[in-house]
Amino acid sequence: MNMESGNDQLAQRILGLFDDTPLKSSRIRPLFDTRQPLDVEITCFPVSSGNEQAFLAVEMRVGPQRLYIVKHIRELLRCIDRGECYVFSRHFSYDPSLHCFHPEHFAVIQQLIAIYRNENVYRHMPHSAILAKQGNDERMLLIPPYSWDALLPALQQAPSVLLAHDGSTFEGLSVVDEPLPIQFRLDEADKDAYCIDVQGLEQVTVLESYGAVIANGAFIPTPIEQCKRLSDLKKTLDNGRRQQRILISPNQIGPIMDKVVPGLQKLGNVRVAQAIADRVVQPELQAKLYLDRIRDRLLAGLEFHYGDISINPLDPNRHKHTENRILMRNTDKEQRILEIMEQSPFVKTEGGYFLDDEDAEYNFMYHIVPQLQRILHIYATSAVKERLFIPNAPPKISINVDERIDWLEFKFEMDGISESEIRKLLKAIEEKRRYYRMANGALMPLESEQFQEIIRFMNEVGLRQGEASGAEFRIPVMRGLHLIDSQGERQAVRFGRSFRKLLENLRNPDHLEFPVPDSLVHVLREYQAYGFQWLKTLAHYHFGGILADDMGLGKTLQSIAFMVSVLPDIQKRQLPALVVCPASLMYNWRNEFMRFAPSVRTIIADGNKAERTRKLNHLERVDVIITSYPLLRRDIEWYAKHSFHTLILDEAQAFKNYTTQTAQSVKALQAEYCFALTGTPVENSLEELWSIYDAVFPGLFPGRKEFSDLPRDVVAKRSRPFLLRRLKTDVLQELPEKIESLQASELLPEQKKLYVAYLAKLQKDALKHLDEDGFQKSRIKILAGITRLRQLCCHPGLFMEDYTGSSAKFEQLLEIIAEAREAGRRPLIFSQFTEMLALIKRELAEQGVSYFYLDGQTPSAERVELCSRFNAGERDLFLASLKAGGTGLNLTGADTVILYDLWWNPAVEQQAADRAHRIGQKQVVQVIRLVAQGTVEDKMYEIQQRKKNLIEEVIQPGEEAISALTEQDIRDILNL
């Protein structure tokens, strides 16, 4: 047989082993079957294995009138299964075209065929010795225990089924629920000895693996545990004799009565001679442990008391018979006590136990003794009791705030412990010792829940014994910020009044009243005034934070209000504030200052190198410096050398990647108060949030690697007081509705042909790159290919110079523009591809449609002017690249936002849409996303839906979030 066919057969056997579908055969007798039914006789009988376990087997006889012995039962079953002939003798052969079986017999044969098929599988099981032993007897088929439950009902329903047992043959297979026919008699023997006589044991066959016993021609269901005990009893006794006797010595009679007799009652009928029963006594066990301490040794004596009988369990003669009484001892309880003592560190002698090691003594007194107290009486001398520490009150740590120097004060409190000893106790805690030996010799356990809570607390805060002054610690507030996660006081940690006030103020910033600058009292909306209070509260404690309000809610205005409130301090100390923002927003910031706070003297540190240097070196009359992230990187040497009163980092997602030069430059800045502004503090992963906090509030979270191990709910709780986010739907009831829709179009025929060809090539290349180079190395190549697919969806002309056709989305866009203009609406159109915007511009020019255009090349000052002119009603459309126009701009003159192509992150699209849907908008804003149906853009939209709740998970826990684009995302996009 070749290996392949052998494997197929093995697999088929395994399949048969677990396939419960009833066997079907074409050889079942049809309604008008003319074949001759054969008579069948099946004999079931036990056989013994090499280890004396018994198993069941069957033999068969088959024939038309006369029954023929089946000499090769497996061959017969194989022939019946395959519909082949089988020769019994020269006088008779089974032919499936001439012969059939009665339904009851055929049901049994089906079960036997299943057993035969799987025989090689169970041949390697524990009872395989039987197969080897009976290998020469081809007439017998072993019945595995796991097949018996299914076979038994079929055997009981079939006629001519016999049971052969103990030299007799019985008709049918009977299953009876009755006691086993075994007799046990406990009686006295000669010379003060005892005996147990056993009768009927040789008449039963134990089928341990089947959970049954055969006796008197019937099967008696018996629990496995009793089967095993009965089987072991048969092995122990001489099975060749009809009556067996077990001799018992006097010192064994007690355990026999206690253990053996109840067990025998489960196996058969037990009779105890009256002379023995009258002498049995069973008083309750009273166990006693005596403890003393002499010469630095802990001594222990153990005694078992049964009424007036006292037993030393370590005495070799402890089973000695007493006054002709048979003592029924509680051996289970005795054994439990002895096992506990064995597990203890005591050294055992005939006279008792002792130990002379302090660690072992502590372990016994505080861990073993509580176990023993539940099951025995303990008597201890005063020398032992003095080693136990009994506190008047549990230990506590109290926390307060010294606001004068921004420090937290921790005080360790424990009744009855002097300050000098507290310092030693704290050292023991820091060394992670299990106990502390006090000056009076008592062993104080440090494993209690209160001490464990204190240890966890000290580790969380980073308290070190070396920082303690007596029983007090003092650390900077920054190191205790994680305590803000606390929902309330812990059992061993008490929050003082000043600390509770700090927590309350952080959770409710309006509890600290800071007046809004007079010039802005009637300008700030209610929620903006709250944001101002929040900024002032954090500044009061010298904390940093992230103002993460929804786009268009006035983060700039709230920040300006804060800077106006600290303007006197800025001017008094001649320490200017610094605003860092995208280049496109520098002039927007200056205009906002001029509009809301004209008294604040600002300067934009832009221009060439010489101009910037000149501006930065003449700041005598400057309150606020405004620069961009690119200029900050170029001038970081100057900025890093100077300190600032307040640092405002606008559109803080600009340094979400901690590895970039921008992030490193931002973190080199020094300021007394630091705040980040962003509508999207998290776009792809929580590491972005860490990067922002590392710039504005580096003490809030641990290092990046430790941060990545923090559960998301911990990140959410800890950041909540230092991250303020409000949605437009929550605070601006007067803001018009924003209606979002997805409009799909099917690729044009020529466009689709190009798309399908390029997709097939990219799929092939991507699989090759992933298999050979892995995801990380091939990611950029594959994403570049996906970008080509997206460009094909937008317009094949983006990268195919000879393409003369159009695209479905382009045609759809022109229709939407025409309908919008006819309805008097003013569209704002975004695309990430400037080439696509060029195509749109060309078409609009041919149609005579006027528009404004803005991309990354548009100067910052000009951007503000373009937006103002459009908002004033000039021209019909505004075209903008997604990256250049997606942040910081105010385009409330638009009432329709068209996102021509999707971006990976929905937050970027949201920012773009909110250029129009923000304060000042009076019209309902319609946001339209254009998608090419059945393309990668469909998959991108699915990824967007998975990503869009990441911010809410951190700020409002409970949503699901994902990380940046994964290998599985790419495989899904390309249908790999």
C-alpha positions, 0 to 999 in steps of 0.5 A: 500500500502506498503512503497516500492511500494509507493516509486516506484510509486513516483519515477515513477511519478518523472521520468514521470515528466522529461521524454519528450519521447512521450507516446507510446501505443499498442492501436494506431489504426493499418492500418487494425484496425476493432475497432470502433472509438469513438467520443470525446468532450473536454471542456476547462474552467478556475477555480478559486483558493482560492486566486482568481488565475485562472487555466485551467481544462478540462472535456470530453464526449465520445461515439460511436454515443451518447456522455456520460459524463465522470464522473470519468476522472482519472479512464478513463485515467487510463483504457486507459493507462492500456488497461482496460475497463471503464463503462460509463453506462449500455448502453455503456462501453469502451472496448479497444479491440472493441474501439479506438480513432481518432489520433488527440483525442488520441494525446490529451488523451496521454497528459492528461494521462501524467498529470494524472500520475504526478498529485500527484507531482504538488498536493503540489504546490501553486495551490493545493487549487483548487484540494481541492476545486474541489476534489468532482468533479471527472469529471474535470482534472486540467491542470498545467501551465507547461503542457499547452504549450505542450497540447495547440497545440494538443487541437487546432488540435483536433475536438470537442474542446470547450472553456467555459468562462463567461457563453458562449461556443466557438468552438475551442481554438483560440490564438490571438495577440490583445489588451485587451478589457479594457477601461480606461478614466481619467476625472475630477470629482466634487469638483476639484477631478479626476477619472478613469473609467474602463470598460471591466475588468469583461469580462476578466479572467487572467491566471497569471501562464499561461502568458495569458488572456481569453477574447471574447472566445480567449486566448491572450498571456500577459507578466507575469508582466502585468498579475500580475498587471491586476490580482491585479487590478481586486482584488482591484476593485469590479468585480461584476460591469460592470463599476468601478470608481477610485476617485483621489484627487488633490495631487494624480493626478501628480503621477497618470499621471506619474506612473499609466497612462503609466502602464494602457496603457499596459493593455488596451486603455487609454483616458485622458480628454482634460481639464486634458491634457491641464494642465499637465506640465513636466519640468526637475528635478533639484535636489540641496543639500546644505551643511554647517558645524556649531559647528562641525555639518554637515548640509544638505538641499535637494530641488527638482526644477521643473522650478519655482516650488521648493519642500522640500521633507521632508515637509509633504505638498510636494504634494501640487497642485500649481497654478492649474497646474498638475506637472509631477514629476520625481519620479524615480529620486526623489526616488533614491536621497531619498534612498541614503540620507536614507542610509547615516548616517544623522539624518532627520528632517522636516527642513533638515538633520544633523550629528555630528559624524566625522566617519559618516561625512567622510563616507558621504563626501567620499562615499555618495557624489560621488554617489549624484554628478552624479544625483544632484547639490551640493553646499558646504560652505568653512567650508565643503570644508576645510574638503576635502583633495585634494593631489597634487600628489599620495603617493609613497614608494621608495625602495633602497639598502644599499649594505654596510650592506645588508639593504633595505631602504623604503622612504614614499613620499607625497607632502604637508605632513611634516615628523612629520605628515607622522609618524602619518599617517603611524600609522593610516595606520597600525591601518587600519583606513579608514581616517586620520585627518590632523592638519588643520582638513582635512580628508585624505582618506586612502581607495584610490587605491594608499593607498591600494597598499601601505598598501598591500605592507607594509603588504607584507614586514612586515613594522611597523610604529615603525621601521620608522625614520621619513618617512624612514624604514630600514629592512634586504634585506631578508625581501624584497625578495618577491619583486623579484616576481614583474614584474615591478614597482607598481603605488605607489611603486617606485624602486630606481636605486640600487634596480633595479640593485639588481633585474637585477643582480638576473635575469641575473647573468652574469651582475656581472662579477666574474672571473673564477679561472685561473686553471679552465678557460679552464675546465669549459664549457660555461654553467658551467661558467654561473653556477659559475657566478650565485653562485657568484652573490647569494653569493655577496648578501649573498643569498642561492640557489639550483643548480638543473642542470640535472644529469651529467652536472657537479654540483660538478665541478661548486661548486668546482669552487666557492670554489676555487674562495673563497679559499683565504678568506677561508685560510685567515679567517681559516674558512673551507668549508663543503661538505655534501653528501651521503656516497657513494659519499664522495670519489668521491668528494675528487677525483674531488677536486684532479682532478680539484683543487689539491691546495684545502686541503680536508679531509674526516671526516669518520671512527669510532667515535675516528677517526672522532673526531681526524680529526675534531679537527685538521683542521689547514691545511684543506680547505674543510671538506667532510662528509656524511648525516649519519655521520653528524647526529652522529657528529651534536653536533660538527658541530652545534658548528662551523661555516663554510665559505661555505656549499655545500649540495649535493644530497639535496633530502636526507633531502626533508622530513623536519621531519627527523633527517637528515633535522634537522641536516642540518638546525643546520649548520651555514655558510656564503654561503649555496648552495644545489645541486640536480637534483631532488629538487622536487620528490613528493610535493612542501613541499620538495622544502620548506625543501631544501630552509629552509636549504640553504635560510630560508628567502626566503619563510614563514613557512611551513604552510604559504608556503603550501597556496602559489599558485604554480605560486608564488612559481615558480616566487619567487624561480626562481632567486635562483634555476638554472636548465639546461637540457642536451638537452639544453646545451650539443648539443654534448651529444649522444642521449638517447633512452628510451623504455618500454618492456612488458612481459606476466606472465608465467602461474604458475607465473600468477596463484600465482599473481592472487591469491595474488591480490584477497587476497590483494584486499579483505584485502585492502578494509577491511583496508580502510573501518575500519582503513582509508587510513593513518592507513592502507597505510603501510600495503597496500603498503607492499602488493603491494610490494609483487605483484611487487616481484611476477612480478620480480620473485616469488622466491624473497619471495617463497622459494619452487618456482622452476620455472622462471619468464617472466621478468627474461627470457626477461632480459637474452635474452636482455643481450645475444643480447647486448653482441652479439652486443658489448654493455655493460649493466648497470642493476638496481633493487631495490631488492638485492634478485633479483640481487642475482638471476641475479648474480647466472645465470650470473655466471652459464653462465660464464658472468663477472660483477661488483656488487654494493649495499648499503654494498659496501664501499665508497672508493671501489665504485669509484674504481669499476666504474673506472675499468668498465669505463676502459673496464673491465668486461661485465656488471654492476649490482647495487641496485637502491638506492645505485647506482642511485646517484653520480656515473659515469658509462659512460662505459655503453651504455645500462641501464636496469631498471628491476623493476619500482620505484614509482618516475620517478626522481629516475629512471632518476637519475639511467639512467643518471649514463651512460648518462652524460658528457664523454659518447660517445655512444648512450645510450639505456634505457630499462624499463621492465614491467609485462603486465596487473599487478600493474606495468602498473598502476605504469607506469601511476602514473610515467607519472603524476608525472614526470612534477612536477619539471618543473612546479616549474621551468617552470610553466604551467605543471600539478603536483600531490602530493605523492601517494594518496588513489585514486592511491592505489585504481587505482593500485589494481582496487578497 
